[in-house]
Amino acid sequence: MSLSLFRENGIISAQFASKGSNVGGAPKSSSLNSKQYAYYQQIVRELKKVKEGGGCTSKYFYRLEEKGMVVEKVDGNCEWFGIEKLLLELFSE
């Protein structure tokens, strides 16, 4: 999955794309309020701490991008579900 944040005219927007996932489908976009942006920053901090490897049968590749900063991780531990929570926060209607 890939999640990109960008700022235009003072508005922070998120764009999400997924390949080979249950979330799948067409790319989604959303404008973020300050609470959502703070939650995004918290998830980035958590993702940086996720240890790669593990004993899970599935591996998840995450890529978060904002202002030229990219965080990429492969999670094979089946212990961290921060991205799912973030997507619900940003894109639930």
C-alpha positions, 0 to 999 in steps of 0.5 A: 500500500502507498499513502502520500500526503501533500499540501496545496493552498494550506490544505493537507490531503492524503492519497491512498493506493493499494495493490493486492489487498483487501482494501484495494480498489480505485485510489482514494483521496481525502482532506485532513483536519488537524486531528487526522494529521496528528494521528498520521504523524503518530502512525509514522512514528509507530511504523518506524519502530516496527521490526521487519521479519517475523513468523507471519505467513503474510507480509505487508509492504508500507510506503508513507510519503510526505514532503520528500520524506519516505518511510518504507517497511515490510511487516511480517510480524502480524502484530501491528495494525496501525495502517488499518486504523489510520485508513479508517481515520482518514477515509471512513465516511 
